[in-house]
């Protein structure tokens, strides 16, 4: 895993938009990404959580759809969030 994991569990080190400088990362962008508002990041931020794994509603339908939908990563982001929880972060 890279040093930066997004609120939804995406490994920013694997993201070409982050690598190219197009994306500042969701912690900096506060949910307003270069492509528009990220509903997952915005929800997490509004609930006052550092990442979705800390939410009492984890894993909600929105996050699940994000992880397995058209732009998803077949749940790898959820595995990262679960690892963060096991690590206590």
C-alpha positions, 0 to 999 in steps of 0.5 A: 500500500502507498502512503496515502489511502483515500476516504473510501479506501482507494490507494492514491499511489495507484491512481493515474489522476493523482500521479499526474497531479490532476487530483489533489486527493480527497483530504485536500479537495474536501469532497470537491474533486477535479471531476465534481463532487465525490459523494463518498468523500463528501458524506464521510467528511460531513459525518466527521470521519477520517475514512469510511471504515470509521462510520457506524454505517460502514459498509453502506450501499453507497460505498459498496456501489462505489467499490464494485460499480463501473469505476470500482476496483472489485472491493480492493478499497474495502479490503484497505479500509478493513486493514486500516481498522485492524491497524487501528487507524 
